[in-house]
Amino acid sequence: MAAEQLDLNNLSGPQKAAIFLLTMGEDFTESFFKTLDQKSINKIGQHISEISYIPSEVIDAVMNEFMTGLQNEIDLSVSGKDFLEQVATKTLDEGTAKEIFKVVGDKSHQVPFRGLLHVPADNLARILQGEHPQTISLILSYLPHEKAAEIFGLLPGEMQADVALRIVNIGKVHEDVIRDLDEAIKQDIFKIGTATKKFEGIETLANILNEVDARIEEEVLSYIEEDDEPLADRIRQKMFIFEDLLGTEDRNFREILQNVDTSTVGKALKTASDEMKQKVFKNLSERAGEMLQEDIEIMGPIRLREVEEAQLSIVKTAKRLEAEGKIVLAGKGKEDILV
């Protein structure tokens, strides 16, 4: 789906769902997929993979519609409010969940400047630079701290001190002034027509499929492959599975093993290749290797699902360590790194 096809007046239900889920993030989407039938997952998954950027006005409108209940041509029926109550509290920290509830809550108590949440900070900073410092300070005081800080950092140096001082001394502002300013800023954004949010749809879907069970993963990829085989191949190249850890340097692999309990490693090796088994034992101490071998011998038969969960747990640990800067992963979907 090319970005220019995201016409707000001509979006299908699955397209709207894909936009909503991309906006909410991967953890949110993973939980949402667990509530859907396979047909819906397939269609939404394909749209997610084809999205690269979304105009902010489309995000804003879709979020509003989704929260009041979405029904589309494939009978995907979702209550946005119920969805948030059931999923947001499970996938988001308490503070973030409260902010979302506040943003999409009662229409009669709309949070000012809510529509700016999904506009890229550089676009907002460019627009706000033409406003009076008092106006900028008012808007920033209503935005989440992280968003406000990002915009503040992009303002000209000579303007930052003035805006900062005005935020401290902002005091009370009449509701009518805030409402009028909110509407004026929205119009400014829509006029420039460049306010978008960028997405790596392929990478996002690959990360989501890494988190769901193997059946859903294969169904989605097979569905996409029937329509667009090269696209399915690109998604697979972005995915990272247990066997891809074979390409990880030994010192990094040892760090992963040190952060996973022995029983999980034992289960993961049940269906692992000989090369993976050799790599695991090679990177364990003699004593740790003996303990792992004992665990495997007394484990007996276990369900394939338990094996997949153990392998996924190790992959998640590896990704977490990489995100923390403690290791570097190499393998499928990764570029070789020279040091």
C-alpha positions, 0 to 999 in steps of 0.5 A: 500500500503506497502512502499516497493511497492512504486517503482518509475517505477511502480506507478499508477496515483492515487498513484502519486497523493496521494504522491503529496498531502501528500507532499503538506499537508492537506489544499492543499489536501482539496482544491484539492479534491474540483476540482475532481470527486468522483471516483478520490477522492475515489481512491486517498483517499484509497492510501493516507490512505495506505501510511506510508513512501515515499522514497525521490527520489520518492517524488522528481520524482513525484513532478516534473512529477505532475508539468508538468501535470499528466494523468493516467488510470482513466482520472485524468488530472491535470496541476500542474502549473495551480493547484499551481496558483489556490490553493497554494495562497489560502491555503498557506501564501504568503511566502510559496507559493512564495517558492513553485513557485520558487522550481517548476518553470522554469526548466532552473532556478532550485533552487540548492539543491531543492531535499533536501527539502523532505529528513528528517533532521536527514538523511541530518545531518548524510550525511553532517557531512562527508562534509567540513564545507564550503560545509555544510554552502553553502548547508544550505544557499540555504535551507529554514530557517526552514529546515536549522535550523533543520539540523544545530541543529543536527550537532555536537557542535564543527562543528556548530560554524565553519559552522555558521562563514562560512555562514556569510562569504560565499560570491560568489560561481561559479554556476558550483561548486554549480551544481556539489555539488548539484549532488554529494549530491543527489548521496550520498542520493540515495546511502544510500537508507534510505532517506524517509519521514514518513507519517501517511496516516490514520490520514491524510485522517481522518483530510481531511475527517473532512474538506470536506462535508458529502457526500464526506466523506461517499463516500470515506469511503464506497469505502474503506470499500468495499475493506478493512473494517478494514482500513475504521474502523481505519480511522473512529476511527481517525476522530473527529466530532461535537458529539465527543465534548461530551467527552470534559471536561466542562472547556475545552468545555466552552473555545470552546463556548467562541470562537464561536459566538452564531448564529453558536452554534444555527445552530449546535444544529439543528441536535444535540443529546439531550445530546449535547444540554444539555452540551451546555446549561450547560456550558453557563451562564444563560444570554447566554443560554437565548440568544441562546434559543431565536436565535434557536426559531427565526431561523426557518428551515435551510438547512442541509448543513448550520448545517454541516458547523456550526458544522464543524466550532466549531470542527475547533475551538476546534482543533485550541484551542487544537493546541494552548495548550489552551484545551485538547480534548477527545473523538473519536480517542483520548486517555483518559487523566488523570490529 
